[in-house]
C-alpha cells in the first residue's frame, strides 16, 4: 500500500504579500525586502505546505490509516475510492470576511488538503469504515484474503 499527496489549500497558493492578513508590523518589512513574497515560497508551495501526518498500521486482518488532523470539522472530510486509489480530502470552510481575524503571527491555518493511497488490490473496498475522534481520522481497510497471502520461501540449490 503506497501513499501519495497533493494539496489544494489556499494557504499554499498565497504569498507573503504586503496586504496579506497573516503579515503585519515587522513582518511586512521582512516580506517587502523579498518583493512581497517569502524567500521560501517555492520550497513551501505544493505538497509541503499543509501536510497532514499519517501512520499506516498493518494488523492481521486489516490496514489502519491514522491521519492526524486536529481542530477540523468532521462533516468536511470526504473519503472516496476510485479504481485502486483511496482518496481522503478535507474542504476547509470559508471564513466570513467580517469574522476574519488579523494575526500578528500565524503558524496554523486549517486549510484544505487531499491524501491518496494506492491499495494494490489488497483491500475489501466494500467494507472500508472511518471515524474521527480527538483530532485523528481513523480509516479501517479490511484485508482481501485472496491477495494477502504470506510470502513463500524458496530454497536455493
C-alpha positions in Angstrom: 0.0 0.0 0.0 1.5 3.3 -1.1 0.5 6.9 -0.3 0.6 10.0 -2.4 -0.2 13.5 -1.5 -1.5 16.6 -3.3 -2.6 19.9 -1.8 -5.4 22.1 -2.8 -5.3 24.5 0.1 -5.4 28.2 -0.4 -2.6 28.5 2.2 -0.1 27.1 -0.3 -1.1 29.4 -3.2 -1.0 32.6 -1.2 2.3 34.5 -0.9 3.8 36.6 1.8 2.4 39.7 0.2 2.3 43.1 1.9 -1.5 43.2 2.1 -1.8 39.7 3.3 -3.7 39.2 6.6 -1.0 36.9 8.0 1.7 39.5 7.6 1.7 42.7 9.6 4.0 45.0 11.5 7.7 44.0 11.3 6.7 41.0 9.1 5.5 43.4 6.4 9.0 44.9 6.3 10.5 41.5 6.0 8.2 40.5 3.2 8.8 43.7 1.3 12.5 43.0 1.3 11.7 40.0 -0.8 9.4 41.8 -3.3 6.3 41.0 -1.2 7.0 37.2 -1.3 8.6 34.8 1.1 12.1 33.7 0.1 10.9 30.2 0.8 7.7 30.4 -1.3 9.0 27.9 -3.9 10.0 25.5 -1.2 6.8 25.5 0.7 4.3 25.7 -2.2 2.9 22.4 -3.4 2.9 19.3 -1.3 4.8 20.5 1.7 2.6 23.4 3.0 -0.4 21.7 4.6 0.8 18.2 5.0 -1.2 16.1 7.5 0.8 13.3 9.2 -0.3 9.7 8.5 0.5 6.4 10.1 -0.4 3.1 8.4 -0.6 0.1 10.7 -0.9 -3.4 9.4 -2.8 -5.8 11.6 -3.7 -9.5 10.9 -7.0 -8.7 9.2 -6.8 -5.0 8.2 -4.8 -1.9 7.5 -5.4 1.1 9.7 -4.7 4.6 8.4 -4.5 7.2 11.2 -4.5 10.7 9.8 -3.7 13.4 12.3 -5.9 16.5 11.7 -6.7 18.3 14.9 -9.3 21.1 15.0 -11.1 20.2 11.8 -14.8 19.7 11.2 -15.8 16.0 10.8 -18.5 16.8 8.2 -16.0 18.4 5.8 -14.0 15.2 5.3 -14.6 13.2 2.1 -13.4 9.7 1.7 -13.7 8.1 -1.8 -12.5 5.2 -3.7 -11.7 5.3 -7.4 -10.1 2.5 -9.3 -7.5 1.2 -6.8 -6.9 4.5 -5.1 -8.4 5.7 -1.8 -8.7 9.5 -1.5 -9.1 11.3 1.7 -9.8 15.0 1.3 -10.9 17.9 3.5 -12.5 21.1 2.4 -11.9 24.0 4.8 -14.9 26.2 5.5 -14.7 29.7 4.0 -14.3 32.4 6.7 -16.7 35.2 6.6 -14.8 38.4 5.8 -16.5 40.2 8.7 -15.3 37.4 11.2 -11.8 37.2 9.8 -9.1 37.5 12.4 -6.0 39.7 12.0 -2.9 37.8 13.2 0.5 39.2 14.1 1.9 35.8 13.7 0.2 32.6 12.5 1.7 29.1 12.1 -1.6 27.2 11.9 -4.3 27.7 9.3 -6.8 24.9 8.8 -6.6 24.7 5.0 -8.0 22.1 2.6 -5.9 19.1 1.7 -6.0 15.7 -0.1 -4.1 12.5 0.5 -4.3 9.5 -1.8 -3.3 5.8 -1.1 -2.7 3.1 -3.7 -4.4 -0.1 -2.4 -2.9 -2.6 -4.9 -6.0 -4.8 -4.7 -5.2 -5.7 -1.0 -8.4 -4.3 0.5 -12.1 -5.3 0.5 -13.3 -1.9 -0.6 -17.0 -2.5 0.3 -16.1 -2.8 4.0 -14.0 0.3 4.5 -15.0 2.3 7.6 -13.9 5.6 9.1 -14.2 7.6 12.4 -12.9 11.0 13.5 -12.2 11.3 17.2 -9.9 13.6 19.2 -8.4 15.1 16.1 -7.5 11.7 14.4 -9.3 10.4 11.4 -9.0 6.6 11.5 -9.8 4.6 8.3 -10.0 0.8 8.6 -9.3 -1.1 5.5 -10.1 -4.8 5.8 -7.6 -7.0 4.0 -8.6 -9.1 1.0 -7.7 -12.7 2.0 -7.2 -13.7 -1.7 -4.4 -11.1 -2.3 -2.8 -11.0 1.2 -1.2 -14.4 1.3 2.0 -14.8 3.2 5.3 -14.9 1.3 6.8 -18.2 0.3 10.4 -19.1 0.9 12.2 -20.6 -2.0 15.3 -22.8 -1.4 18.4 -22.2 -3.5 20.1 -25.4 -4.7 
